[in-house]
Amino acid sequence: CHALDLLGHGDSAKPTAPEAYSPQAICAHAFAWIESLNLKTPFRLVGHSLGGYVALHYALEHGQNLHGLGLIAPYYSEDQLHPLTHQALHKPPKEGRRIWQPQLWLSQLISIWFNNAARLQPSARRQLALDERRANLWALFGGAAGIDDLYPRLPEVNMPTLVIWGARDRTLDPASFPHMLGALPEGRGLEIERSGHIPQLAFPEQVNP
């Protein structure tokens, strides 16, 4: 198993220019990393949220390399966003403006509501807040704004595709995932009733198998 931090997240590079985080740049960074692994046989690709968009885009462009897809609360269209979130994405803070960073305790409260993460263990909630705080703000805004609407192309994803989502997702509309399954030729889904946007952390006993 190989795991990637998307550009601007985790231990990956964090450029300061906002244009470095366009959806095209995020995908190019991820695709180059996959190519660098020099894998010789078809593999399965798993992505969460924006990572789901990257995984879908890879499947559409390089499907011959894949054996299957695992998509957890995948972002595939701006239509999935709440109208206020959609508006915020297209009005990101200007470069050079000081960015307000809340205290860690407040970050955890925001994360609990936004990710519906109340079920997480305290250590997991704290780690989630730390990870979000150390991500470049442009990665959180720019990577999600202006994506290609992949819904019309979903019938081209001709491989086994598992979609997992939470029924209480406050980041992406939960109703968008059954809609997505209807367009995938080999799609099957798992809705986790009490989960929000991060079922892999809240309900690993259901997601991991």
N, C-alpha and C positions, 0 to 999 in steps of 0.2 A: 504494500500500500504506500502510495506517495501522497503527500498533502501539501497544498499550496496556500500561502497567504496572498490574497489578491494585492495588486499594487496599492500602496497606501495603507495597508493593514498589517498588523502583526509585526513580523520581522522583515517583511519586504521593504524595498526602497520607498521613500516618501518624498517625491518631488514637490516643490513648492508651487510650480505653475499650474493653475487650474486646468489648462488644456491637456495636461498629462493624464487627466482622469476622465476623458471622454469615454463613452462605451466602446468606441473603436480602439482606443489605446489600452483599455483594460483587457479587452479580448486579445489584442495583439501580444500583450505581455504574457497572458496565460497560455496562448497557443505556442509561443516561443518556448516557454518553460516545458510544456508537454513534449515538444519536439526534442528538446535537450535530453529527455529521458531515454531517447533512442529505443523505444519499446518495439519488440519484434513481432508480437502477436496482438490481435484485437483485445481491447481492455474495456472495463466498465468505468464510466465517468459519473461522479456524484457531485452535485452542487446544491448549495442552500441559498435562497433569496437571490441576490445579484449573481452569486455563483451559479444558480440555476439558469440564469440568462446566458452566462458564459458557456455552460455545458450544452444548452440547446443550440447556441450559435455554432459551437464546435461540431455538434452532430450534423447540422445542416451543411457545414463546409467540408468536414472531414469524416463523414459517417462511415467510410470504408475502414476506418481505424478502430471502430467501436463494436463491442459485443452487446452493449446495453447502457441504459441511462438510469440513474437514481436521482430524482429531483425532490428536494425538500422545500416546501413553500416557495416554489420557483417564481421569479419575476419575469414575465414574458411580454407585458404590455402596460403602458401607463394607465390604461383603463382600470387596472387593478387597484390603483391608489385612491385614497380618500381625497376629495377635492382640495382640502387645505394642504395636504402633503404635496399634491401635484403642483399647487401654486408656489409652495416653498422651494421645491426643487428647481423651478425656473426663475427664482429670484435669490440665488445663493449670495452670501456676503461678498462684498468687493474685496479683491486681493489687497492685502496690506492692512485691512481693518482688523483691529484687535478682536479676537474671538473670545466670547465669554465661555469659561469652563467652569461648570458648577462643581461644588465640593463632591467628594466621592460618595458621601451618604445621599446627596441629592441625585447624583447620577444613578445610584442604585434604585431610588424611588421612581425616577423617570423610566428607567429600564423595566422595572416591574410592571408599570402601566403600559408602556409602549409595546413591550414584547410579551405582555401578559405572563410574566415570569414569576408570579407569586409562588408557584409550586417548587421552584428551584431551591436547592439547599443554599444556606447563606454563603458558603464558600463559592458556589457556582455563580450566585448573583453578583458577588463582589468581583469575581474574575471577569464576568461579562461587562460590568461597568468599567473596569480597568482597560479591557480590550477596546471598548468603544472610545474611551478617552484618549488612548494613544494612537488611534487611527487619524490620518490626515483628514481634516474637515472636507477638503475638496474630493477625497475619495468617497465620502458619505453622500455628498451632494452631486458632484459631477458624474460619477459612475452610474447613477440611477436616472439622470435627466437626459432626455432626448434619445432613448433607446429605440431601436427598430421594433415595430410591433410584429412579434413573431407568430401571432395567432394564425394569420393566413397561411403560414408555411408549415404549421404543425403536421398536416397530412404527409409531408415529405420525410418525417422522422420515422423511417422504416426499421425500427429495432425495438426489442422489449424495453418498455419505459415504465418505471414505477414512480408514482407521484404520491408524496406523503405531505399532509398539511394538518393544521390545527383548526378546529371549528371555531375557536375564539381568537383567531388572528386579527390584530388591530393594525397591522402594517399593510397587508394585502387582503383584498376582499375574499373571504373563504368561498364565496359562491363562484369565484373565477376558476377554481381548480376542477370541479366537476365539468364545467364548461370546456376546460382544456382537455380533459380526458376524452370527451366526445369527438375531438378532432385528431387524436393520436391513434394511428392504425393499430398499434400493439400496446396501448396504454392500459394500466390498471392502477387503482388508487387505494389509499388508506387514509381515512379521516380519523384523527384522534380527538375525541369529543372535548376533553378538558384542556387541550393545549392551545397556546398562542402561536407566535411566529417562529419559535425555536423548539419544535418537538424533540429534536435530537438531544437537547439538554434536559427538557422537562420530563420526557418519557422515553429514555434510552432503551428500557426493557421492551418497548414496542418497536422502536425504530431500528435498533441494531440488527435484529434478525432479518 
